[in-house]
Amino acid sequence: MSPTDDGGVNPSAALPDFSGLTPDRVITLVEESLGQRSSNLCRPLTSYINRVYEVELEAGGWVIAKFYRPGRWSLVALQDEQEFLRELNDQELSVVAPLPCRDGATLQEHAGLRFALFPKRGGRPLDEPTAAQWLELGRLLARVHAVGSRHPPRDRMVLDPRQSSVRHLDFILQSDFSSPGLRDRYAAKVREILDLIAPLFDGAEKIRIHGDCHGANILQRPGEPFHLIDFDDMALGPAVQDLWMLLPGHLRDSRRELDLILEGYEIFRGIEPHTLRLIEPLRAMRFIHFTAWCARQKADGGFARLAPDWGTDAYWTQEINDLEQQRLEIRDALE
């Protein structure tokens, strides 16, 4: 896991910020990077981590300018993401790859901020797939993983309880807790779960994966295959991570949907059956990941993105209870 990713950043480190990203500056950077004039229309888009804008070009069409949050990923880690997208695009998979700029590179830099430009792709997020669409999702992810298995990334998060989750916990414990007792209880519960699930990851194949493969990151366009977007959380991890987040509920309630995904998946790539037992452990790791994300938002001053009761006794008590319920789900699934 990179020392500069979520959960591992030193909150006191001096980093560039987004304060200079005015619409004029964004438009200028797009024009200079592409060597094309814009229509001067620039709109901010919702993004909880990065800063993202859409800019209209004078010749027609729109581009998406994505400015990566400073300190989250190293330069090599950002290059890993963009190289993966280029490899997938070269295989004619339905992803949105970054545009090469005038200098031939896709990753650009300005005043310490790194950014990339993407063609705009419209569509609506995936919602309640049909049986045929579950099969299509399986085929798409298998082809993505076939490319992802060719070689590892150089500096990306390793999705493993002993690596990513431990670092997330370390970061969370730097947060403000309403009482030392709750801090200790939370830490003990997380460690109990990590001790339970860590052996399950021994020997599991880890490949380049999307990492955040939920319905909002899959676009539907009439008459076209699904488009997989937003590889910002690309990781080295088990393939099943990209499958379980699409399911409508816990594994015990989603067997039909999982069977359909696997039926489509196995047309292009096999999956080790024993890795399916990682689904509920990965869900627990997602709880911890999200809490670390909230802690990072607070450290960055993003209070508006937090739960209203963040940091209170009630908040941490609920987190502990949720983790205990997930521990029971894991135990039941393993029996």
SEVEX-381483 format. One record per residue (C-alpha): residue number from 1; chain; x, y, z. Coordinates in steps of 0.001 Angstrom, whole numbers, plus 524288, in hexadecimal, padded with zeros to 5 digits. Example, Ala and Ser with C-alpha at 12.3 -4.5 7.8 and 13.67 -1.06 7.14 Angstrom:
<rs>
R_num_chaine_c1_c2_c3
R_1_A_8300C_7EE6C_81E78;
R_2_A_83566_7FBDC_81BE4;
</rs>
This chain:
<rs>
R_num_chaine_c1_c2_c3
R_1_A_80000_80000_80000;
R_2_A_80553_80D30_7FC53;
R_3_A_808B3_8164A_80793;
R_4_A_8014E_820DE_80078;
R_5_A_7F406_81A98_7FEF8;
R_6_A_7E78E_81BE0_806F7;
R_7_A_7EA06_8186E_81508;
R_8_A_7F892_81A9A_81403;
R_9_A_7F9CD_82931_811BC;
R_10_A_7FF6F_831AF_81C56;
R_11_A_7F4C9_83BF8_81EA5;
R_12_A_7FF07_84618_8224D;
R_13_A_806DE_84472_815C8;
R_14_A_807EF_850BC_80D90;
R_15_A_80154_84DCD_8009B;
R_16_A_7FC17_855A6_7F524;
R_17_A_7ED96_8583F_7F5E1;
R_18_A_7E22C_85AEF_7ECD5;
R_19_A_7E07D_86932_7F0A1;
R_20_A_7E638_86E1D_7E3CC;
R_21_A_7DD10_8661D_7DB4C;
R_22_A_7D442_87101_7D67B;
R_23_A_7CC1A_86EB3_7CA35;
R_24_A_7D56A_87777_7C293;
R_25_A_7E110_86F79_7C6FB;
R_26_A_7DA73_86295_7C392;
R_27_A_7D6C3_86787_7B601;
R_28_A_7E493_86C76_7B388;
R_29_A_7EA9E_85F8F_7B79A;
R_30_A_7E165_857E6_7AEC9;
R_31_A_7E446_860C0_7A327;
R_32_A_7F2F7_86057_7A54D;
R_33_A_7F33C_851A0_7A753;
R_34_A_7EB26_84E22_79B53;
R_35_A_7EF03_85954_79284;
R_36_A_7E09E_85C28_79037;
R_37_A_7D817_867BA_7939B;
R_38_A_7CC87_86642_79CA5;
R_39_A_7BF67_86D10_79C31;
R_40_A_7C282_87272_7A9DE;
R_41_A_7B7DB_869F7_7AFC1;
R_42_A_7BCE5_862BF_7BBBD;
R_43_A_7B498_85B7F_7C5BF;
R_44_A_7B8DF_854DA_7D25F;
R_45_A_7B46D_846D6_7D451;
R_46_A_7B20E_83FAA_7E10B;
R_47_A_7BE23_838D5_7E643;
R_48_A_7C107_835B5_7F46A;
R_49_A_7CF95_83369_7F2CE;
R_50_A_7D4A0_83AA7_7E6E9;
R_51_A_7D041_846D6_7DFBC;
R_52_A_7C95D_84428_7D2E3;
R_53_A_7C461_84D9C_7C882;
R_54_A_7BE21_84C7C_7BB2A;
R_55_A_7C2DD_85605_7B0D8;
R_56_A_7BC7B_8585F_7A3A1;
R_57_A_7C57C_85939_797DF;
R_58_A_7C384_86395_78D79;
R_59_A_7C40C_85927_782CD;
R_60_A_7B940_8519B_789A2;
R_61_A_7B8AB_84748_79425;
R_62_A_7BCB2_84757_7A261;
R_63_A_7C866_842B5_7AA12;
R_64_A_7C91D_83F10_7B869;
R_65_A_7D485_844E9_7BFF9;
R_66_A_7D7F0_83CCE_7CBE3;
R_67_A_7E12E_842E5_7D5DB;
R_68_A_7E668_838B8_7DF47;
R_69_A_7E673_83BC4_7EDB3;
R_70_A_7F476_83EE7_7F1C5;
R_71_A_7FAC5_83509_7FABB;
R_72_A_7F187_829CD_7F832;
R_73_A_7F94B_82297_7EDD3;
R_74_A_80768_82318_7E995;
R_75_A_80AFB_826C7_7DBAB;
R_76_A_80D9C_8187E_7D891;
R_77_A_8006F_81479_7DE4A;
R_78_A_7F96A_81E4C_7D583;
R_79_A_800F3_81917_7C9EB;
R_80_A_7FCAF_80B51_7CDD2;
R_81_A_7EE6B_80F72_7CCB3;
R_82_A_7F01C_815CD_7BF89;
R_83_A_7F82F_80AB7_7B9FC;
R_84_A_7EDC9_800E5_7BE1D;
R_85_A_7E368_80906_7B754;
R_86_A_7EB8E_809BD_7AAEC;
R_87_A_7ED97_7FB05_7AB00;
R_88_A_7DF01_7F8BF_7AC9E;
R_89_A_7DBD7_8027D_7A1F1;
R_90_A_7E592_7FBDF_798D7;
R_91_A_7DDD2_7EF4F_79AC0;
R_92_A_7D180_7F6C4_796A0;
R_93_A_7CB61_7F59E_7A400;
R_94_A_7C0F3_7FF82_7A7B9;
R_95_A_7C8D5_80882_7B06D;
R_96_A_7CB8C_8170E_7AF86;
R_97_A_7DA1F_81898_7AD62;
R_98_A_7E151_82587_7AF56;
R_99_A_7E41F_82DFD_7A380;
R_100_A_7F227_82FE3_79EEF;
R_101_A_7F5CA_83E35_79FAD;
R_102_A_7FE90_84640_796CE;
R_103_A_80AD2_840CA_79D36;
R_104_A_8060C_832E0_79B00;
R_105_A_803FF_83058_7A97F;
R_106_A_7F6E6_82E55_7B012;
R_107_A_7FAFE_83278_7BDC2;
R_108_A_7FD63_84116_7BEE9;
R_109_A_80255_849D5_7C9E8;
R_110_A_7FFFC_857E9_7CE06;
R_111_A_804A5_85E74_7DA86;
R_112_A_8064D_85153_7E12E;
R_113_A_7F8F1_84C77_7DCEA;
R_114_A_7F82F_840D2_7D3D9;
R_115_A_7ECD0_83F7D_7CA8B;
R_116_A_7E7D5_8380F_7BEC9;
R_117_A_7DDBC_83AAA_7B441;
R_118_A_7D362_830ED_7B016;
R_119_A_7C908_830E5_7A56A;
R_120_A_7BB90_83310_7AB22;
R_121_A_7B2D1_82718_7AAF4;
R_122_A_7A497_82886_7AE95;
R_123_A_79BDC_81DD7_7B3CC;
R_124_A_7946F_819CE_7BFCD;
R_125_A_79983_81195_7CB0E;
R_126_A_79668_80334_7CB9A;
R_127_A_789A6_80041_7D29D;
R_128_A_78303_7F308_7D4ED;
R_129_A_78974_7EB03_7CA1D;
R_130_A_781E2_7E0C3_7C2AA;
R_131_A_786D7_7D2C7_7C1FB;
R_132_A_78D17_7D5C2_7B4D5;
R_133_A_793CC_7E1B8_7BA7E;
R_134_A_79962_7DA05_7C5FE;
R_135_A_79F73_7D0F8_7BBF6;
R_136_A_7A4C2_7DCA5_7B467;
R_137_A_7AABF_7E239_7C0C4;
R_138_A_7B189_7D551_7C33D;
R_139_A_7B720_7D513_7B577;
R_140_A_7BBC9_7E337_7B68F;
R_141_A_7C29C_7E13A_7C394;
R_142_A_7C905_7D4A2_7BF09;
R_143_A_7CEF0_7DBBA_7B36C;
R_144_A_7D371_7E6E3_7BC2C;
R_145_A_7D9BF_7DD29_7C563;
R_146_A_7E025_7D5BA_7BA41;
R_147_A_7E76F_7E24B_7B70C;
R_148_A_7E986_7E54C_7C573;
R_149_A_7F016_7D834_7C7AD;
R_150_A_7FAC8_7DAB4_7BDA8;
R_151_A_803A4_7E1ED_7C71B;
R_152_A_80280_7E87C_7D46B;
R_153_A_80221_7F735_7D699;
R_154_A_80E52_7FD97_7DBEC;
R_155_A_808C7_805D3_7E6FC;
R_156_A_7FA8E_802F8_7E9E8;
R_157_A_7F2EB_7FF31_7F5F4;
R_158_A_7F372_7F0A6_7F91A;
R_159_A_7E5DA_7EC4A_7FD20;
R_160_A_7E94D_7E36F_80869;
R_161_A_7E592_7E410_816E6;
R_162_A_7F3E2_7E44A_81AF2;
R_163_A_7F6E2_7EF9C_811F7;
R_164_A_7EBED_7F8C7_80DC3;
R_165_A_7E30C_7F687_81987;
R_166_A_7EDFA_7F7AB_8238F;
R_167_A_7F228_8049A_81DBD;
R_168_A_7E431_8096D_81D5E;
R_169_A_7E2AD_80608_82BBE;
R_170_A_7EF44_80D0C_82F2B;
R_171_A_7EA1E_81941_82898;
R_172_A_7DCAD_81845_82EE8;
R_173_A_7E2CC_81772_83C5C;
R_174_A_7E8E4_824D7_83A16;
R_175_A_7DB0B_82A6E_83959;
R_176_A_7D3D6_83138_84454;
R_177_A_7CC8F_82764_84CA2;
R_178_A_7C2A9_82C25_85692;
R_179_A_7C8C2_8233F_860B8;
R_180_A_7D4E5_81AA5_861E7;
R_181_A_7CC10_80F47_86563;
R_182_A_7C4F0_80FDD_85858;
R_183_A_7D1CE_8111B_8513B;
R_184_A_7D6B3_804C1_857CB;
R_185_A_7CA01_7FD74_8552C;
R_186_A_7CA10_80144_846E0;
R_187_A_7D84F_7FD44_84530;
R_188_A_7D5FE_7F057_84C18;
R_189_A_7CA46_7ED11_8438B;
R_190_A_7D188_7F02D_836F8;
R_191_A_7DD43_7E816_83B2E;
R_192_A_7D45A_7DCCE_83EE4;
R_193_A_7CEB7_7DCC9_83123;
R_194_A_7DBED_7DE40_82A8E;
R_195_A_7E173_7D2E5_83263;
R_196_A_7D5B4_7CABF_82E2B;
R_197_A_7D67D_7CDB4_81FAD;
R_198_A_7E50E_7CF6B_81D19;
R_199_A_7E7E9_7C0C6_81B62;
R_200_A_7DD3F_7C014_810F4;
R_201_A_7E577_7C8B8_80819;
R_202_A_7F163_7BFE8_808B7;
R_203_A_7F45F_7BAF6_7FB16;
R_204_A_7E928_7C261_7F4B7;
R_205_A_7ECD1_7C782_7E749;
R_206_A_7EE1E_7D658_7E6F2;
R_207_A_7ED1F_7DD9A_7DA1B;
R_208_A_7EA7F_7EB67_7D583;
R_209_A_7DC1D_7EE1C_7D80C;
R_210_A_7D2E4_7F9A8_7D70D;
R_211_A_7D18B_7F9BB_7E5DA;
R_212_A_7C50D_801D4_7E6E7;
R_213_A_7BC0C_7FA7A_7DDBC;
R_214_A_7AE47_7FE4E_7E1C3;
R_215_A_7A282_80237_7D9A2;
R_216_A_7A5C1_810C0_7D947;
R_217_A_7B293_80D97_7D265;
R_218_A_7ABFD_805E5_7C77E;
R_219_A_7A516_80DFF_7BD27;
R_220_A_79A0B_8094C_7B46E;
R_221_A_798D3_80F4D_7A6F5;
R_222_A_78E0C_80B66_79D5C;
R_223_A_792B6_8013D_793AF;
R_224_A_7A066_80071_79998;
R_225_A_7A75B_7F74C_7A2FD;
R_226_A_7A947_7FB95_7B115;
R_227_A_7B3CE_805DB_7B35B;
R_228_A_7BC78_80409_7BF4B;
R_229_A_7C109_81140_7C499;
R_230_A_7C909_8173B_7CFB7;
R_231_A_7D515_80EE7_7D227;
R_232_A_7D99A_81810_7DCF6;
R_233_A_7D98C_80CEA_7E6F4;
R_234_A_7E084_80333_7DE23;
R_235_A_7E773_7F962_7E6C4;
R_236_A_7EEC2_7ECA1_7E742;
R_237_A_7E500_7E325_7ECF5;
R_238_A_7DC7E_7D714_7EB46;
R_239_A_7D3BE_7D70A_7DF4B;
R_240_A_7C798_7D4C4_7E79D;
R_241_A_7C8CA_7E2B4_7ECD9;
R_242_A_7C37D_7E7A1_7DFD9;
R_243_A_7B818_7DE22_7E076;
R_244_A_7B27A_7DF3D_7EE25;
R_245_A_7B02A_7EDFE_7EDFA;
R_246_A_7A640_7EC0C_7E306;
R_247_A_79E0C_7E29B_7EAEF;
R_248_A_79127_7E78D_7F09B;
R_249_A_79424_7E2BA_7FE60;
R_250_A_79BD0_7D920_80684;
R_251_A_7A07E_7CCC2_80010;
R_252_A_795D5_7C491_80691;
R_253_A_78B8C_7CD0E_7FFC7;
R_254_A_79268_7CE9E_7F29E;
R_255_A_7957D_7C0E2_7EDF1;
R_256_A_78D65_7C228_7E188;
R_257_A_79417_7CEC6_7DD5B;
R_258_A_7A19B_7C98E_7E0AF;
R_259_A_79F1B_7BD03_7D915;
R_260_A_79B59_7C4F7_7CD13;
R_261_A_7A782_7CD9D_7CE37;
R_262_A_7B006_7C180_7CF79;
R_263_A_7A96D_7BAFD_7C3D2;
R_264_A_7AD0C_7C699_7BB62;
R_265_A_7BA5F_7C836_7C1BB;
R_266_A_7BEAF_7BA45_7BF4B;
R_267_A_7BCC1_7BBBA_7B0A2;
R_268_A_7C958_7C396_7B03B;
R_269_A_7D05F_7C097_7BCEF;
R_270_A_7CFDD_7B6BB_7C7DD;
R_271_A_7CE71_7BA96_7D605;
R_272_A_7D329_7B2B6_7E19C;
R_273_A_7C6DB_7ADF0_7E8B6;
R_274_A_7CD0D_7AF50_7F621;
R_275_A_7CEDB_7BDF0_7F3EF;
R_276_A_7C018_7BFAE_7F4D7;
R_277_A_7C1AE_7BE47_80390;
R_278_A_7C8B3_7CB72_80327;
R_279_A_7BC28_7D2C6_7FFDC;
R_280_A_7B778_7D584_80DB7;
R_281_A_7C566_7D816_812B3;
R_282_A_7C71D_7E1EB_807B3;
R_283_A_7BA62_7E85A_80BD2;
R_284_A_7BFDD_7E9EE_81996;
R_285_A_7CC3F_7EFCB_813E1;
R_286_A_7C3AC_7F93F_80C4F;
R_287_A_7BDA5_7FDF5_8191F;
R_288_A_7CB4F_800EF_81E2E;
R_289_A_7CF4E_80734_81150;
R_290_A_7C37E_81039_81194;
R_291_A_7C60F_81466_81F95;
R_292_A_7D419_8179C_81BCE;
R_293_A_7CEBB_81F66_81044;
R_294_A_7C629_8273C_8198B;
R_295_A_7D1D0_829A2_8226C;
R_296_A_7D962_82EAA_816A6;
R_297_A_7CE31_837B2_812E3;
R_298_A_7CE4F_83D77_82083;
R_299_A_7DD0A_83F43_81FF5;
R_300_A_7DB27_84648_812F4;
R_301_A_7D05A_84EEC_8185D;
R_302_A_7C573_8481F_810D9;
R_303_A_7BBB6_84848_81C03;
R_304_A_7B01F_84992_812D3;
R_305_A_7B31D_83BFB_80D8F;
R_306_A_7B27B_83568_81ADF;
R_307_A_7A732_82F4F_82227;
R_308_A_7A0A6_8398C_82AE2;
R_309_A_7A4AB_83240_83743;
R_310_A_7B2A3_82F58_8330C;
R_311_A_7BB96_82D83_83EBF;
R_312_A_7B0F5_82CE1_84911;
R_313_A_7AEB5_821BD_852AA;
R_314_A_7A2DE_81DB0_84AA3;
R_315_A_7AAD1_81D32_83E20;
R_316_A_7B5B5_81491_8435E;
R_317_A_7AC2A_80BE9_84AB4;
R_318_A_7A4B7_8097D_83E0F;
R_319_A_7B160_806A7_836C8;
R_320_A_7B520_7FC95_8410A;
R_321_A_7A7A0_7F661_84051;
R_322_A_7A80E_7F5E2_8316F;
R_323_A_7B556_7EF5D_831C3;
R_324_A_7B071_7E547_83B83;
R_325_A_7A4D2_7E222_832C0;
R_326_A_7AE15_7E093_82747;
R_327_A_7B6DF_7D7B7_82F66;
R_328_A_7AB18_7CEFF_831A4;
R_329_A_7A82A_7CF12_822F6;
R_330_A_7B61C_7CAB5_82058;
R_331_A_7B56A_7C00C_82A96;
R_332_A_7A882_7BAE9_8255E;
R_333_A_7AD76_7BB13_81750;
R_334_A_7B97A_7B32A_81B37;
R_335_A_7B1FD_7A8AC_82277;
</rs>
